[in-house]
């Protein structure tokens, strides 16, 4: 999830980004297929209302009462204000789930506008947020534990309407070995202890960067120059 969310081109999602949480009323489904259908119906309503399909990264969790809820980091429709968008989310989700609780009409959806500096920072920060938030210290955390009696939970996370932006470069064994060590140092800088264990043998590793393409390109150029006997600065 962390890798995939960090690869999303957030500049394609839209300039008006928001964190949206969809919750259920007192009566909620105990079947993951129903939850996924509700999400699909809500997406279709979005398309009919705004003339476009939503673009988002989403993750599923469970509340203490056992009810499922969905977090979405998404692009807000460009033609909408925050207030208009929030009002539409509340009414449309209320109708989709068939709620008869009037409180759910005003509390069933939470919308929080998000403003980061750049698309690159969006990718790294969103990936880190979802990873840390949904790790919750352990897999045994109640929000990650499927409640008793809940069936067909399905996927816990996914992406709507946008393809990850990924690049592949083939390296020789010598180039790979040369690139791996500085990558390990980059990962160590991001760890709390300042240390990172070297993978065994030729096992791979990965790190997050605000601009992974630029970082990777410079590392490959450096490794190639190192092997030719004329090392360039990283």
N, C-alpha and C positions, 0 to 999 in steps of 0.2 A: 504494500500500500504506500509506504513512504517513497519508494523508488518511483512508482507510477505517478503519484500526485506531484512529485518534484519535476516530472517530465511534461506536465501539462503546460501548453503555451497560454498562459493567462491573458496575454494580450489579445487572444482570439475569443476569450470568454466574455470580455467586455470591460469598459472603463469603470462602470458602476458596479462594484462588487459588494456582496452582502452575505452574511452568515444567517441562514434560515433554519429554524428547527420546527419540525412538524410533530405534534403530539396528539394523543387520542383522549377522548373524554373518559368518564368513569367506566363506560362499557367499551371494551376494546377487543380486537380480534386476537385469538390465540393460535393463529395459523399464518405462517410467513407468506404463503401464497396470496392471502387476502391483503396483507400489507403491501406486497409488491404490486398487486393489481391497483390498489388505491394510489400508489405512487405513479403508475402508468396513466391512470385516469386524470390525475392532477396535471401531469405533463401535457396531456391532450387538451385539457382546458386552457392551460397556458398558451398553447399554440393557437387555439381559436381566439383567445382574447388579445394576444399581443402580436400575432402574425409571425411568430418565430418559435423555434423549439428551445427550451431551456438548456443552458450549458452549465455543468456543475460537477463537482466531486461530492459524493455522499457517503455517509457511514451510519450504520444501524446500532442502536444501543437499547438497553432496557432500564426502565425506572424501577424504584424499589417496590412499587405496587405490581410489577410484572408487565406493565404496558410497554410496547415498543415505541420508540420515537426515532426520528431520522434527522441527522444534521446534514445540511447542504451548504457548501461554499460555492456561490454561483454568481453569474452576471445578472444584474437587475435589468429589466427591459429599459432600453434607452429612452423611450417615450414617457416613462413614468417617474413621478416623484417618489420619495421614500414613503410618504404618507399614503399616496395612492396605491403603491405596490403592497404595503403592509395591509391595507384594507382589503385589497383583492385576495391576498394570500389567506387571510382569516376567513372570508366568506366562502371562497372556493374550496378550501380544505374542509370546512364545516359541512358543506354540501356533499363533498366526495365521501366522507366517512359516515354520512347519514346521522349526524349527531342530533340528539334532541335536548342537549344540555345548553341552555342559553349562555352559560359562563364560558363554554368552549368557543363560542362565536367571538369572544373578546380575548381569550387566553390560549387558544389552540395552536397558534403559530407565533414564534418569536422571530423578529427581523432585526438584525444589527448591521448597519452599513460598515464596510471595512475600507480603510484607506491605507495602502502601503505605498512605498516610494516608486518602485519599478516592477515590471513584470517578473524580472529575475528574483527579486526579493519576495514577491508573491509566491512563486513556486517553492522556494526553500522554506519560507515561514509557514505556508499552509501545510506542506509536507511534514514539517516538524511538529506543528500544532496537532494535526490529526494523529500522528504517530504517538506523541506523548499523551494526548488526551485519551486515545483509545487503548493505550497500553494500560493506564490506570494502575501502575505498580505491579500487577500480575494478571494472569488470565482468570484468576478466581474472583476478581472484582465483580461486584453484583451487576454492574452495567454491561459486563461482557458475558455474564452467565445466563444461558438460556433458561427461562423460568420453567418450572415443572408443568407439564401439560401443554407447553407451546410446541407446535408441530411445524415441520418444513421451514425451518428458519431461513434457508437459502444463504445468499451472499450477505456478508456484513458490510461490504463497501463496494463502490463502483464509480464510474465516470459517465456523464451524459453529454452527448453532442460534441465532443472534442477528442481528437486523437493525440496521444502523447507524442512529443517531439523527441525522437531518439536518433542518434547517429552512431554508426558502427565503422570502426577502422581496424583493418587487419594488421597485426604487428608480428614481427619475427620473435622468436623466443628471447633473443638477446635484448630487443627493444622492450619487450614485455617485462623482463626482469629489471631493466633499468628504470622503467616508469613506476613499477610497483612500490619501490622504497619511498619516494617522495609522496606518493598517495597515502602510504601508511602514516607518514608524518602529518599530513593534512588531517587525516582522521583522528590522530592522537590529539591535535590541537582542539578538536571539537569535543573530546571526551572530558568528563569531569576530573579524571585522574591525571590527564595529560599523557597517558600511555595508551598504546594499542598493541595487541599481540600480533606478531607476524604470522600470517597464514602458513600452514604447513606446505612444504614442497612448492608446487607451482599454483596452488589454490588462489583464486582471484579474490578481490575485495572491492568495495565501492565507498565513495564519500559524497557528501552533498556540497555543492558550491553555488554561490549566487550566479555564476556564469560558468556552468560546467563545460560548455562547448569551447569557450576561450581558454579555460584552464587546461582542458584535455589537449587542445591543439598545441599550446605552448609546451606542455610536458612531452608530447611526442616529438616535437621539433628539437627539444633539448636532448632527449634520449638518442635521437638519430645523430645529432652533432657529437654527442659524447662517444658514440661507437666509432665515429670517423676520426677521433683524436683531436677534435677542435671544439670542445664543449662551449655552448652558448649559455648565457644566463637564463635561469628559469623565469 
